[in-house]
Amino acid sequence: MNPMIALENRYCAHNYHPLPVVLTKGEGIWVWDTEGKRYLDMMSAYSAVSFGHGHPVLVSALMTQAQRLAVTSRAYHTDQLGPFLQRLCEMTGQDKALPMNTGAEAVETALKAARKWGHKIKGIPDNRAEIIVCHGNFAGRTTTIVGFSSEPQYRDGFGPFASGFVSVPFGDAAALEAAITPHTAAFLVEPIQGEAGIIVPPAGYMAHCREICDRHNVLLICDEVQTGLGRTGCLLACDHESIKPDGLVLGKALGGGLLPVSAFLAREEVMNVFTPGDHGSTFGGNPLAAAVGAAALKLLHEEGLIERAQILGKRLLDGLRAVDHPAINEVRGKGLLIGLELKPDYVSAREFCERLMERGILSKDTHSTVVRFAPPLVIRKEEIDAALEVIGAVFDSLPEPHGRSVDAVQSIAA
Ligand SMILES: *Cc1c(COP(=O)(O)O)cnc(C)c1O
């Protein structure tokens, strides 16, 4: 076994099941393993690397700021935080932002804001606020968040969980309305569910949810940690239905693929529930993160990455849909967030990803049947076409279903 894999296996907690590749270098859409083999990164660290690996503009912003001032805590003001959050608010149309580091922390911030708004502004009796979430949600791995997950493995053994969450089917606006009570503070939703397997709801769903939340004085909070910042071909996935949420969660790509940077954004009335001492984070909003985040937001427009995601995403989606193979169950997605769902009796998503890896494309399976295609937004159309050819070759390489088990055993043994 590769010595680096052996070391990780020995010393790292086994909370992931990585593909058997050891990466050492990245540039743009490419990464290299320790043997010098090059791979096209079609995963982008779950969309965190939307700008590609080591984008020179972002690396330069990082280096300059790291040498000047990196971490201060929010005990002091800095000359970086204000300009970053101004840009972020102006781009997203939100009034105020609360900076955190990881997506899960920003979601926790959203939950705290929603509950406090419910109790102090909406007038829900103390400790009775309810938040509605969707089946199949993914919002991170804290105990509160996994407590409202519908994925048994995410919860198993980790209880007891926080109460106050109600789950409804995703994509069903009538189910949302039926679940609302006078104690409902917020509806937390991903406009497209990422980890659930790139699930795109029916057209009109988000607009309908907006209308229902307005009618019942319930906050609509969109978790766009994965879908935000151009990934789906609009700045926010909410923009596809021209709706503005009351609260917005961003992360992943906000750190330019270099740092964990996240934020909860909201309108004034919601964010004003926080007063000094209510909530915080030692690293949240640090000048290094702010400088890189600001540079990333600027780059999004300067390089036309949102339009690229829309145009190239369509090219990739059309190309995948044109593949005629019995192993395909469905191809779905928006922009450069695409899921290829395979028939499990034909080939597992894991095996498909291993076959892609052998041919120089890195992706990752989600939920055993879905292969994710979410390359950096800086990818070019020739590279999309080359990837489509490789994907086609992997389909061609699949054995017939009856012969599959023998082949799978051989590929594991190899
Ligand atoms: C990845 C993700 C999160 C959690 O982000 P972390 O940085 O891993 O904590 C939250 N919400 C969505 C939709 C995500 O895809």
The ligand as an SDF file (V2000), in Angstrom:
LIG
                    3D

 15 15  0  0  0  0  0  0  0  0999 V2000
  -20.9440   21.5900    2.9640 C   0  0  0  0  0  0  0  0  0  0  0  0
  -22.2580   22.1440    3.3940 C   0  0  0  0  0  0  0  0  0  0  0  0
  -22.4390   22.6670    4.6960 C   0  0  0  0  0  0  0  0  0  0  0  0
  -21.4030   22.5360    5.7730 C   0  0  0  0  0  0  0  0  0  0  0  0
  -20.2170   23.1820    5.5040 O   0  0  0  0  0  0  0  0  0  0  0  0
  -18.8960   22.7890    6.3220 P   0  0  0  0  0  0  0  0  0  0  0  0
  -17.9200   23.8530    5.9260 O   0  0  0  0  0  0  0  0  0  0  0  0
  -18.4930   21.4200    5.9100 O   0  0  0  0  0  0  0  0  0  0  0  0
  -19.2470   22.8430    7.7760 O   0  0  0  0  0  0  0  0  0  0  0  0
  -23.6520   23.2470    4.9830 C   0  0  0  0  0  0  0  0  0  0  0  0
  -24.6400   23.3140    4.0600 N   0  0  0  0  0  0  0  0  0  0  0  0
  -24.4950   22.8230    2.8120 C   0  0  0  0  0  0  0  0  0  0  0  0
  -25.6240   22.9510    1.8460 C   0  0  0  0  0  0  0  0  0  0  0  0
  -23.3150   22.2060    2.4350 C   0  0  0  0  0  0  0  0  0  0  0  0
  -23.1930   21.6780    1.2150 O   0  0  0  0  0  0  0  0  0  0  0  0
  1  2  1  0
  2  3  1  0
  2 14  2  0
  3  4  1  0
  3 10  2  0
  4  5  1  0
  5  6  1  0
  6  7  2  0
  6  8  1  0
  6  9  1  0
 10 11  1  0
 11 12  2  0
 12 13  1  0
 12 14  1  0
 14 15  1  0
M  END
$$$$
